[in-house]
Amino acid sequence: MKDLRWPLLLALALLLSACSSKTIEMYTLVPSTQPAVSSPYRHSDLRVEYPKGLADSMSSRIYYTRSDLTRSYYRYHQWSQSLNRLVMAQLVETLQRSHAFGHVLDYASQAGADYLLETTIYRFEHRITPQGSFAEISIGVRLLRASDRGLIKSRHFDYRIPCSSTDARGFVQAANEGMQRLARDLIHWLQR
């Protein structure tokens, strides 16, 4: 009888853990549908470099904060890929659709490019305050000549978008709105 007790306890523990497990919801960023534009770079090729940022922020975790001193992540909600991959994919697709450049390549392409777009993600998180819930996005971009990596221009974009709710879903909806604004502002900035 003693030999059967451990296998039965193990089977019961596995059964209970399977019943109580919760499904992780996966989220993504939706590419912008910016219209085609006239750009001084429309006959040039651009490579979008892999975005940089704080290592822990570039994971698939969705972060939230209730104060400047603390930071947590949603346990059952996460990005479908790492945040820097999602941002890069959205930038590449947005720039391709805009026709601001002749060709838009991602960082892995071996093809030559005339220009490079460097991106740094400074903040991409859900801020929950007594006044409301916000998606806070802070991204810096730099346009460089590929030949000598000389800086042509740079810009910092900051967005604080109100969320429809204080949960992960409300944050993701607001973050997508913020990324739509970034796409629009980036295209306008590149036109000048």
C-alpha positions in Angstrom: 0.0 0.0 0.0 2.9 2.3 0.8 4.3 1.9 -2.7 1.0 3.1 -4.3 0.7 6.2 -2.2 3.4 8.3 -4.0 2.2 7.5 -7.6 -1.3 8.4 -6.5 -0.3 11.7 -4.9 1.8 12.6 -7.9 -1.1 11.8 -10.3 -3.4 13.9 -8.2 -1.0 16.8 -8.1 -0.6 16.7 -11.9 -4.3 16.6 -12.4 -4.9 19.6 -10.1 -2.2 21.6 -11.7 -3.6 20.9 -15.2 -7.1 22.0 -14.1 -5.8 25.3 -12.5 -3.5 26.3 -15.3 -4.4 29.5 -17.1 -3.9 30.2 -20.8 -1.5 32.9 -21.7 -3.0 35.6 -24.0 -0.6 36.7 -26.8 -0.7 40.2 -28.3 0.9 41.9 -31.3 1.4 45.3 -32.8 -0.7 46.0 -35.9 1.2 47.5 -38.9 0.2 51.0 -39.9 -1.5 51.7 -43.2 0.1 55.0 -44.0 -0.5 56.3 -47.5 2.2 56.6 -50.1 4.2 59.8 -49.8 6.7 61.8 -51.8 10.1 61.6 -50.2 13.6 62.8 -51.0 14.7 59.2 -50.3 12.2 57.4 -52.6 15.0 56.3 -55.0 17.2 55.1 -52.1 17.3 51.9 -50.1 17.0 51.8 -46.3 18.0 49.1 -43.8 16.1 49.2 -40.5 18.5 48.1 -37.8 17.5 45.9 -34.9 16.0 48.1 -32.2 17.9 48.5 -29.0 16.6 49.1 -25.5 16.9 47.9 -21.9 17.4 44.1 -22.0 14.5 43.2 -19.7 12.2 45.5 -21.7 13.0 43.7 -25.0 11.5 40.4 -23.9 7.9 39.2 -24.7 6.7 40.4 -21.3 4.2 43.3 -21.1 5.2 45.6 -18.3 3.1 47.9 -16.2 4.0 50.3 -13.4 2.0 52.0 -10.7 4.8 54.3 -9.5 8.2 55.5 -10.7 9.9 53.0 -8.3 8.3 49.8 -9.2 7.7 47.8 -12.3 5.9 44.5 -12.8 4.7 42.4 -15.7 1.4 40.7 -16.6 1.7 37.0 -15.8 -0.9 35.7 -18.3 -0.5 38.3 -21.0 2.5 38.8 -23.3 3.7 39.9 -26.7 3.7 37.3 -29.5 7.5 38.0 -30.0 10.1 40.1 -28.3 9.2 43.8 -28.2 12.1 44.8 -30.4 11.2 42.3 -33.1 7.6 43.6 -33.1 8.7 47.2 -33.3 11.2 46.4 -36.1 8.6 44.5 -38.1 6.1 47.3 -37.8 8.7 49.9 -38.9 9.7 47.8 -41.9 6.2 47.2 -43.0 5.1 50.8 -42.5 8.0 52.2 -44.4 7.5 49.7 -47.2 3.8 50.7 -47.6 4.6 54.4 -47.5 7.1 54.2 -50.5 9.2 56.7 -48.7 12.2 54.6 -49.8 12.8 52.5 -52.9 13.4 49.4 -50.9 13.2 48.8 -47.1 15.2 46.0 -45.7 15.4 44.5 -42.2 18.6 44.1 -40.2 19.2 40.6 -41.5 19.4 41.5 -45.2 22.7 41.1 -46.9 21.7 43.6 -49.6 23.4 47.0 -49.7 21.5 50.0 -48.5 22.1 53.7 -48.9 20.7 54.6 -45.4 20.3 53.0 -42.0 17.5 53.6 -39.5 18.6 53.0 -35.9 15.9 52.8 -33.2 16.1 52.9 -29.4 13.1 51.9 -27.3 13.4 53.9 -24.1 9.9 53.1 -22.7 7.1 50.9 -23.8 4.9 50.2 -20.8 1.5 50.5 -19.2 1.3 53.2 -16.5 -1.5 52.9 -14.0 -2.2 56.0 -11.9 -5.1 57.3 -9.8 -5.9 59.7 -12.7 -6.1 56.9 -15.3 -4.3 54.2 -17.3 -1.9 55.1 -20.1 0.3 53.5 -22.7 3.7 55.3 -22.5 5.9 55.0 -25.5 9.3 56.7 -25.9 11.3 55.8 -29.0 14.4 57.5 -30.5 15.3 57.2 -34.2 18.4 58.1 -36.2 18.8 58.2 -39.9 22.4 57.5 -41.0 24.3 57.3 -44.2 25.3 53.6 -44.7 28.6 54.4 -46.3 30.2 56.1 -43.3 27.5 55.8 -40.6 27.3 59.6 -40.5 24.3 61.0 -38.8 21.8 62.8 -41.1 19.1 63.5 -38.6 17.6 62.2 -35.4 14.3 62.5 -33.5 12.8 61.4 -30.3 9.1 60.5 -30.2 7.1 60.4 -27.0 3.4 59.3 -26.7 1.1 59.0 -23.7 -2.1 57.4 -24.9 -5.1 56.9 -22.5 -6.2 53.2 -22.2 -9.8 52.1 -22.3 -9.2 49.9 -19.3 -6.5 49.1 -16.7 -5.8 45.6 -18.0 -3.4 44.3 -20.5 -5.9 44.4 -23.4 -6.6 48.1 -22.8 -2.9 48.8 -22.8 -2.3 46.9 -26.0 -5.1 48.8 -27.8 -3.6 52.1 -26.7 -0.1 50.9 -27.6 -1.2 50.1 -31.1 -2.7 53.6 -31.3 0.6 55.0 -30.2 2.5 53.0 -32.8 0.1 54.3 -35.5 0.9 57.8 -34.4 4.6 57.0 -34.4 4.3 55.6 -38.0 2.5 58.7 -39.2 5.0 61.1 -37.4 8.0 59.1 -38.7 6.8 59.3 -42.3 6.3 63.0 -42.0 9.7 63.5 -40.4 11.4 61.5 -43.2 9.6 63.7 -45.8 11.5 66.8 -44.7 
